[in-house]
């Protein structure tokens, strides 16, 4: 192999490891990358009937607990969900729960290397929308500088 072929091969390997496929630029100009993502249907295990207001809180608490158990890092930031029939005794969360760990280029404090956030949000099912589009919509609802935490390895 020539030196040029080795360099090309190393570039290919680098791009497979450090893809920009899950990179977003926030309105503030900060570049962020999704490093972990989980998607789940809400109300799994509900045996019948409609969920009650307590079930909404239980779903959100369950999502926070999932993030604590499976993602390391800061406490999760929850995008306030839009409830269907919010004023009733049986409001309903959107049927999809997303949890993502996101690392950003923004340095928030002296001594930090970057910033990061664990983010939870809920969304309606849309078969025509990509997962990346769901993430991008959620990130538009978050003030990164106010909600993210500093990261130091």
N, CA, C and O of each residue as an XYZ file, in Angstrom:
612
protein
N       0.829     -1.171      0.000
C       0.000      0.000      0.000
C       0.882      1.247      0.000
O       1.861      1.327      0.742
N       0.529      2.204     -0.829
C       1.291      3.453     -0.864
C       0.876      4.339      0.314
O      -0.135      4.086      0.969
N       1.667      5.371      0.571
C       1.350      6.307      1.655
C       0.000      6.984      1.418
O      -0.756      7.213      2.361
N      -0.306      7.312      0.132
C      -1.595      7.942     -0.184
C      -2.759      6.998      0.118
O      -3.794      7.430      0.626
N      -2.592      5.715     -0.192
C      -3.652      4.741      0.073
C      -3.858      4.564      1.575
O      -4.991      4.429      2.039
N      -2.753      4.566      2.339
C      -2.845      4.441      3.793
C      -3.580      5.648      4.363
O      -4.449      5.492      5.221
N      -3.242      6.848      3.898
C      -3.894      8.067      4.377
C      -5.385      8.041      4.039
O      -6.214      8.395      4.877
N      -5.733      7.622      2.813
C      -7.135      7.527      2.422
C      -7.871      6.515      3.298
O      -8.997      6.761      3.732
N      -7.233      5.388      3.551
C      -7.838      4.348      4.376
C      -8.057      4.861      5.806
O      -9.096      4.591      6.409
N      -7.087      5.594      6.342
C      -7.236      6.165      7.681
C      -8.363      7.183      7.715
O      -9.104      7.251      8.696
N      -8.502      7.973      6.660
C      -9.612      8.938      6.580
C     -10.957      8.218      6.565
O     -11.896      8.641      7.240
N     -11.052      7.146      5.805
C     -12.294      6.366      5.733
C     -12.627      5.804      7.114
O     -13.773      5.873      7.560
N     -11.622      5.249      7.786
C     -11.855      4.690      9.121
C     -12.267      5.781     10.106
O     -13.155      5.563     10.930
N     -11.638      6.945     10.032
C     -11.972      8.061     10.925
C     -13.424      8.487     10.716
O     -14.153      8.696     11.685
N     -13.843      8.615      9.470
C     -15.209      9.046      9.168
C     -16.251      8.018      9.610
O     -17.383      8.383      9.929
N     -15.879      6.740      9.629
C     -16.809      5.716     10.122
C     -16.985      5.817     11.639
O     -18.055      5.505     12.161
N     -15.953      6.246     12.336
C     -16.007      6.371     13.790
C     -16.606      7.715     14.209
O     -17.414      7.767     15.137
N     -16.221      8.796     13.539
C     -16.625     10.147     13.933
C     -17.472     10.794     12.844
O     -17.085     11.810     12.267
N     -18.608     10.209     12.574
C     -19.510     10.708     11.547
C     -20.181     11.999     11.994
O     -20.357     12.240     13.188
N     -20.551     12.818     11.032
C     -21.324     14.024     11.310
C     -22.824     13.757     11.150
O     -23.626     14.691     11.170
N     -23.201     12.495     10.993
C     -24.600     12.153     10.739
C     -25.518     12.600     11.865
O     -26.676     12.929     11.607
N     -25.048     12.623     13.093
C     -25.870     13.023     14.235
C     -25.393     14.341     14.817
O     -25.477     14.573     16.023
N     -24.895     15.195     13.946
C     -24.429     16.524     14.340
C     -25.508     17.548     14.014
O     -26.150     17.480     12.966
N     -25.697     18.501     14.929
C     -26.663     19.580     14.729
C     -26.001     20.892     15.118
O     -25.139     20.923     15.996
N     -26.404     21.968     14.467
C     -25.967     23.300     14.861
C     -27.190     23.997     15.445
O     -28.198     24.183     14.763
N     -27.088     24.376     16.707
C     -28.193     25.027     17.402
C     -28.323     26.489     16.964
O     -27.374     27.055     16.421
N     -29.484     27.103     17.193
C     -29.648     28.514     16.837
C     -28.578     29.415     17.464
O     -28.236     30.454     16.901
N     -28.051     29.017     18.629
C     -27.012     29.809     19.296
C     -25.654     29.692     18.600
O     -24.724     30.434     18.913
N     -25.546     28.753     17.651
C     -24.282     28.530     16.957
C     -23.485     27.375     17.524
O     -22.489     26.964     16.928
N     -23.897     26.842     18.658
C     -23.215     25.702     19.279
C     -23.437     24.440     18.440
O     -24.558     24.171     18.009
N     -22.387     23.677     18.212
C     -22.497     22.407     17.511
C     -22.640     21.305     18.545
O     -21.889     21.257     19.519
N     -23.617     20.409     18.330
C     -23.856     19.302     19.254
C     -23.924     17.993     18.486
O     -24.215     17.964     17.290
N     -23.645     16.897     19.213
C     -23.698     15.560     18.645
C     -24.507     14.655     19.566
O     -24.327     14.683     20.783
N     -25.381     13.868     18.999
C     -26.122     12.866     19.767
C     -25.215     11.649     19.893
O     -24.760     11.093     18.894
N     -24.958     11.240     21.143
C     -24.089     10.086     21.368
C     -24.861      8.857     21.848
O     -24.379      7.732     21.718
N     -26.048      9.067     22.399
C     -26.925      7.959     22.809
C     -28.351      8.384     22.521
O     -28.702      9.557     22.655
N     -29.174      7.415     22.122
C     -30.567      7.713     21.827
C     -31.414      6.485     22.115
O     -31.044      5.364     21.766
N     -32.552      6.708     22.754
C     -33.498      5.627     23.017
C     -34.897      6.141     22.693
O     -35.248      7.269     23.037
N     -35.685      5.308     22.034
C     -37.066      5.647     21.696
C     -37.959      4.544     22.249
O     -37.644      3.358     22.147
N     -39.085      4.958     22.840
C     -39.988      3.994     23.464
C     -41.421      4.484     23.312
O     -41.672      5.689     23.299
N     -42.350      3.559     23.199
C     -43.773      3.912     23.228
C     -44.145      4.240     24.663
O     -43.671      3.589     25.594
N     -44.988      5.244     24.845
C     -45.455      5.560     26.191
C     -46.574      4.606     26.575
O     -47.179      3.963     25.717
N     -46.837      4.522     27.846
C     -47.921      3.715     28.422
C     -47.817      2.231     28.107
O     -48.833      1.536     28.075
N     -46.605      1.732     27.875
C     -46.459      0.289     27.697
C     -46.859     -0.391     29.001
O     -46.449      0.040     30.079
N     -47.638     -1.425     28.908
C     -48.058     -2.152     30.101
C     -49.353     -1.662     30.698
O     -49.846     -2.260     31.655
N     -49.929     -0.586     30.165
C     -51.236     -0.126     30.639
C     -52.263     -1.153     30.181
O     -52.400     -1.405     28.984
N     -52.980     -1.742     31.121
C     -53.810     -2.905     30.811
C     -55.187     -2.595     30.249
O     -55.896     -3.521     29.855
N     -55.583     -1.375     30.195
C     -56.890     -1.062     29.639
C     -57.361      0.267     30.149
O     -56.850      0.782     31.144
N     -58.318      0.816     29.479
C     -58.824      2.106     29.892
C     -57.861      3.215     29.525
O     -56.850      3.002     28.857
N     -58.205      4.390     29.977
C     -57.368      5.546     29.701
C     -56.430      5.817     30.869
O     -56.768      5.542     32.020
N     -55.263      6.352     30.576
C     -54.360      6.719     31.670
C     -54.949      7.885     32.464
O     -55.722      8.682     31.932
N     -54.582      7.972     33.722
C     -55.016      9.103     34.543
C     -53.859     10.092     34.668
O     -52.763      9.829     34.172
N     -54.093     11.210     35.319
C     -53.066     12.235     35.473
C     -51.803     11.657     36.128
O     -50.688     12.028     35.763
N     -51.980     10.757     37.084
C     -50.825     10.130     37.734
C     -49.983      9.307     36.778
O     -48.774      9.174     36.968
N     -50.620      8.749     35.744
C     -49.868      7.970     34.754
C     -48.945      8.859     33.927
O     -47.874      8.420     33.508
N     -49.352     10.101     33.689
C     -48.490     11.047     32.974
C     -47.223     11.273     33.788
O     -46.114     11.166     33.264
N     -47.391     11.586     35.067
C     -46.227     11.802     35.938
C     -45.377     10.546     36.044
O     -44.149     10.628     36.062
N     -46.019      9.382     36.114
C     -45.284      8.119     36.208
C     -44.443      7.872     34.950
O     -43.315      7.387     35.040
N     -44.997      8.206     33.778
C     -44.238      8.042     32.525
C     -43.012      8.956     32.503
O     -41.925      8.537     32.103
N     -43.191     10.193     32.932
C     -42.065     11.134     32.958
C     -41.020     10.682     33.976
O     -39.822     10.728     33.696
N     -41.467     10.245     35.157
C     -40.531      9.734     36.170
C     -39.806      8.492     35.675
O     -38.617      8.316     35.939
N     -40.522      7.630     34.957
C     -39.922      6.422     34.391
C     -38.835      6.785     33.375
O     -37.782      6.147     33.331
N     -39.091      7.802     32.568
C     -38.096      8.252     31.589
C     -36.848      8.785     32.294
O     -35.726      8.482     31.886
N     -37.042      9.576     33.349
C     -35.894     10.096     34.113
C     -35.103      8.951     34.736
O     -33.872      8.957     34.730
N     -35.824      7.970     35.274
C     -35.166      6.813     35.876
C     -34.382      6.022     34.829
O     -33.273      5.560     35.101
N     -34.952      5.865     33.640
C     -34.249      5.180     32.554
C     -32.930      5.876     32.252
O     -31.895      5.223     32.114
N     -32.966      7.202     32.150
C     -31.751      7.965     31.838
C     -30.720      7.805     32.954
O     -29.535      7.613     32.681
N     -31.162      7.884     34.205
C     -30.225      7.710     35.337
C     -29.544      6.344     35.291
O     -28.347      6.232     35.557
N     -30.310      5.311     34.951
C     -29.778      3.938     34.944
C     -28.902      3.643     33.732
O     -27.943      2.879     33.838
N     -29.216      4.237     32.580
C     -28.581      3.813     31.340
C     -27.634      4.823     30.703
O     -26.769      4.436     29.917
N     -27.774      6.084     31.016
C     -26.866      7.115     30.505
C     -26.140      7.660     31.739
O     -26.767      7.856     32.780
N     -24.877      7.897     31.642
C     -24.200      8.564     32.749
C     -24.337     10.063     32.517
O     -24.768     10.490     31.445
N     -23.979     10.851     33.499
C     -23.989     12.283     33.286
C     -25.026     13.035     34.076
O     -25.535     12.542     35.082
N     -25.338     14.224     33.620
C     -26.193     15.127     34.389
C     -27.644     14.638     34.443
O     -28.070     13.787     33.663
N     -28.381     15.211     35.395
C     -29.807     14.907     35.508
C     -30.498     15.320     34.207
O     -30.134     16.323     33.593
N     -31.477     14.553     33.803
C     -32.153     14.796     32.525
C     -32.934     16.104     32.520
O     -33.542     16.492     33.517
N     -32.902     16.766     31.379
C     -33.731     17.927     31.096
C     -34.949     17.383     30.360
O     -34.806     16.643     29.387
N     -36.151     17.745     30.820
C     -37.376     17.260     30.196
C     -38.059     18.416     29.468
O     -38.403     19.433     30.071
N     -38.246     18.239     28.159
C     -39.018     19.211     27.401
C     -40.469     19.011     27.811
O     -40.996     17.903     27.714
N     -41.104     20.056     28.260
C     -42.471     19.970     28.752
C     -43.388     19.414     27.660
O     -43.529     20.027     26.603
N     -44.013     18.255     27.908
C     -44.826     17.633     26.859
C     -46.169     18.334     26.670
O     -46.751     18.869     27.613
N     -46.635     18.316     25.445
C     -47.967     18.828     25.139
C     -48.947     17.675     25.333
O     -48.906     16.682     24.606
N     -49.823     17.817     26.317
C     -50.771     16.756     26.638
C     -52.044     16.892     25.817
O     -52.527     17.996     25.567
N     -52.573     15.753     25.404
C     -53.873     15.747     24.758
C     -54.935     15.814     25.850
O     -54.886     15.041     26.807
N     -55.877     16.713     25.722
C     -56.946     16.907     26.703
C     -56.347     17.200     28.087
O     -56.685     16.556     29.080
N     -55.456     18.182     28.120
C     -54.643     18.487     29.304
C     -55.446     18.822     30.551
O     -54.981     18.556     31.660
N     -56.636     19.397     30.410
C     -57.406     19.824     31.572
C     -58.310     18.737     32.152
O     -58.974     18.960     33.164
N     -58.339     17.587     31.532
C     -59.221     16.519     32.012
C     -58.533     15.692     33.100
O     -57.368     15.925     33.422
N     -59.257     14.729     33.661
C     -58.661     13.825     34.656
C     -57.826     12.739     33.988
O     -57.081     12.019     34.652
N     -57.958     12.627     32.657
C     -57.167     11.624     31.943
C     -56.448     12.246     30.745
O     -56.751     11.916     29.599
N     -55.486     13.156     31.013
C     -54.703     13.705     29.908
C     -53.788     12.609     29.351
O     -53.474     11.639     30.041
N     -53.377     12.774     28.122
C     -52.562     11.736     27.482
C     -51.288     12.357     26.924
O     -51.317     13.385     26.248
N     -50.172     11.704     27.228
C     -48.889     12.098     26.652
C     -48.843     11.677     25.184
O     -49.543     10.745     24.789
N     -48.031     12.347     24.377
C     -47.798     11.834     23.024
C     -47.241     10.403     23.118
O     -46.606     10.054     24.113
N     -47.470      9.584     22.101
C     -47.149      8.161     22.201
C     -45.676      7.767     22.109
O     -45.347      6.603     22.339
N     -44.787      8.691     21.782
C     -43.361      8.357     21.720
C     -42.585      9.116     22.781
O     -42.774     10.318     22.968
N     -41.702      8.392     23.477
C     -40.785      9.001     24.441
C     -39.374      8.859     23.896
O     -38.941      7.758     23.554
N     -38.669      9.963     23.816
C     -37.283      9.968     23.370
C     -36.392     10.327     24.547
O     -36.756     11.152     25.385
N     -35.230      9.709     24.604
C     -34.191     10.068     25.567
C     -32.872     10.106     24.792
O     -32.538      9.160     24.079
N     -32.138     11.189     24.936
C     -30.887     11.330     24.201
C     -29.813     11.925     25.094
O     -30.082     12.770     25.947
N     -28.602     11.469     24.878
C     -27.446     12.114     25.498
C     -26.750     12.886     24.393
O     -26.442     12.341     23.333
N     -26.506     14.162     24.655
C     -25.997     15.061     23.634
C     -24.773     15.780     24.184
O     -24.776     16.256     25.319
N     -23.726     15.852     23.366
C     -22.500     16.551     23.754
C     -22.357     17.763     22.850
O     -22.573     17.669     21.642
N     -21.993     18.904     23.433
C     -21.873     20.134     22.657
C     -20.485     20.725     22.706
O     -19.708     20.460     23.624
N     -20.184     21.532     21.702
C     -18.869     22.174     21.616
C     -18.752     23.374     22.553
O     -17.646     23.845     22.819
N     -19.874     23.869     23.050
C     -19.894     25.055     23.906
C     -19.245     24.743     25.259
O     -19.619     23.773     25.919
N     -18.273     25.563     25.670
C     -17.648     25.438     26.989
C     -18.398     26.383     27.922
O     -18.462     27.586     27.666
N     -18.961     25.852     28.995
C     -19.805     26.649     29.884
C     -19.063     27.222     31.083
O     -19.433     28.284     31.585
N     -18.022     26.538     31.551
C     -17.271     26.963     32.737
C     -15.780     26.804     32.479
O     -15.363     26.004     31.641
N     -14.981     27.577     33.211
C     -13.527     27.396     33.124
C     -13.183     25.976     33.525
O     -13.720     25.458     34.504
N     -12.304     25.348     32.788
C     -11.872     23.987     33.095
C     -12.690     22.923     32.385
O     -12.276     21.763     32.355
N     -13.837     23.274     31.812
C     -14.625     22.300     31.053
C     -13.978     22.062     29.693
O     -13.292     22.924     29.144
N     -14.222     20.860     29.168
C     -13.760     20.546     27.818
C     -14.868     20.769     26.796
O     -14.600     21.063     25.631
N     -16.105     20.628     27.238
C     -17.266     20.817     26.376
C     -18.493     20.883     27.282
O     -18.362     21.107     28.485
N     -19.670     20.693     26.720
C     -20.892     20.662     27.523
C     -21.707     19.449     27.105
O     -21.480     18.865     26.045
N     -22.658     19.079     27.953
C     -23.483     17.924     27.626
C     -24.816     18.006     28.316
O     -25.019     18.781     29.251
N     -25.725     17.180     27.825
C     -27.083     17.189     28.348
C     -27.721     15.832     28.077
O     -27.515     15.218     27.030
N     -28.498     15.390     29.051
C     -29.405     14.269     28.836
C     -30.781     14.897     28.639
O     -31.252     15.643     29.496
N     -31.421     14.599     27.520
C     -32.665     15.256     27.144
C     -33.773     14.227     26.965
O     -33.572     13.183     26.345
N     -34.946     14.534     27.517
C     -36.140     13.691     27.368
C     -37.228     14.550     26.742
O     -37.432     15.697     27.138
N     -37.929     13.981     25.755
C     -39.078     14.669     25.171
C     -40.060     13.634     24.637
O     -39.735     12.459     24.462
N     -41.268     14.115     24.385
C     -42.350     13.269     23.906
C     -42.846     13.825     22.577
O     -42.854     15.039     22.376
N     -43.260     12.941     21.667
C     -43.700     13.394     20.349
C     -44.798     12.482     19.812
O     -44.936     11.325     20.207
N     -45.564     13.053     18.902
C     -46.574     12.278     18.192
C     -45.898     11.369     17.167
O     -44.825     11.698     16.661
N     -46.505     10.250     16.865
C     -45.978      9.355     15.836
C     -46.166     10.016     14.475
O     -47.244     10.527     14.170
N     -45.121     10.005     13.667
C     -45.169     10.522     12.311
C     -44.273      9.617     11.469
O     -43.051      9.768     11.471
N     -44.878      8.686     10.759
C     -44.116      7.700      9.995
C     -43.277      8.320      8.884
O     -42.335      7.696      8.396
N     -43.612      9.536      8.485
C     -42.868     10.188      7.410
C     -41.678     10.999      7.916
O     -40.917     11.550      7.120
N     -41.517     11.073      9.227
C     -40.447     11.882      9.813
C     -39.288     10.975     10.243
O     -39.506      9.911     10.822
N     -38.073     11.402      9.957
C     -36.898     10.637     10.387
C     -36.640     10.860     11.876
O     -37.096     11.845     12.457
N     -35.914      9.947     12.473
C     -35.527     10.092     13.877
C     -34.715     11.379     14.047
O     -34.872     12.095     15.035
N     -33.861     11.659     13.086
C     -33.042     12.874     13.158
C     -33.922     14.121     13.193
O     -33.590     15.082     13.887
N     -35.029     14.127     12.463
C     -35.944     15.272     12.466
C     -36.605     15.432     13.835
O     -36.804     16.557     14.293
N     -36.947     14.318     14.495
C     -37.501     14.396     15.844
C     -36.492     15.043     16.797
O     -36.854     15.890     17.614
N     -35.228     14.635     16.684
C     -34.177     15.193     17.545
C     -34.007     16.682     17.274
O     -33.912     17.486     18.202
N     -33.968     17.036     16.015
C     -33.780     18.443     15.649
C     -34.913     19.315     16.200
O     -34.661     20.415     16.692
N     -36.153     18.836     16.123
C     -37.287     19.581     16.679
C     -37.147     19.774     18.182
O     -37.426     20.854     18.703
N     -36.714     18.721     18.883
C     -36.554     18.823     20.338
C     -35.456     19.814     20.701
O     -35.615     20.604     21.632
N     -34.348     19.776     19.977
C     -33.235     20.672     20.281
C     -33.614     22.141     20.087
O     -33.054     23.013     20.750
N     -34.543     22.418     19.199
C     -34.990     23.801     18.986
C     -35.770     24.330     20.190
O     -35.940     25.540     20.337
N     -36.240     23.432     21.046
C     -37.036     23.830     22.204
C     -36.197     24.028     23.467
O     -36.732     24.375     24.520
N     -34.896     23.810     23.366
C     -34.023     23.838     24.540
C     -33.021     24.986     24.437
O     -32.421     25.210     23.386
N     -32.851     25.709     25.545
C     -31.801     26.715     25.629
C     -30.544     26.004     26.133
O     -30.400     25.746     27.328
N     -29.649     25.696     25.212
C     -28.471     24.882     25.540
C     -27.662     25.501     26.680
O     -27.316     24.807     27.636
N     -27.361     26.780     26.594
C     -26.507     27.409     27.603
C     -27.150     27.401     28.987
O     -26.443     27.320     29.992
N     -28.460     27.481     29.055
C     -29.161     27.489     30.350
C     -29.370     26.078     30.896
O     -29.482     25.900     32.109
N     -29.425     25.076     30.024
C     -29.812     23.724     30.467
C     -28.679     22.704     30.491
O     -28.740     21.729     31.240
N     -27.663     22.916     29.693
C     -26.561     21.942     29.618
C     -25.652     22.056     30.840
O     -25.686     23.047     31.570
N     -24.855     21.039     31.039
C     -23.864     21.000     32.120
C     -22.483     20.973     31.522
O     -22.287     20.509     30.399
N     -21.517     21.477     32.281
C     -20.130     21.404     31.828
C     -19.626     19.984     31.911
O     -20.059     19.211     32.766
N     -18.704     19.636     31.017
C     -18.131     18.288     30.978
C     -16.621     18.383     31.049
O     -15.997     19.152     30.318
N     -16.043     17.594     31.938
C     -14.599     17.440     32.042
C     -14.304     15.962     32.179
O     -14.903     15.289     33.018
N     -13.398     15.446     31.378
C     -13.109     14.001     31.431
C     -12.212     13.661     32.596
O     -11.869     12.495     32.792
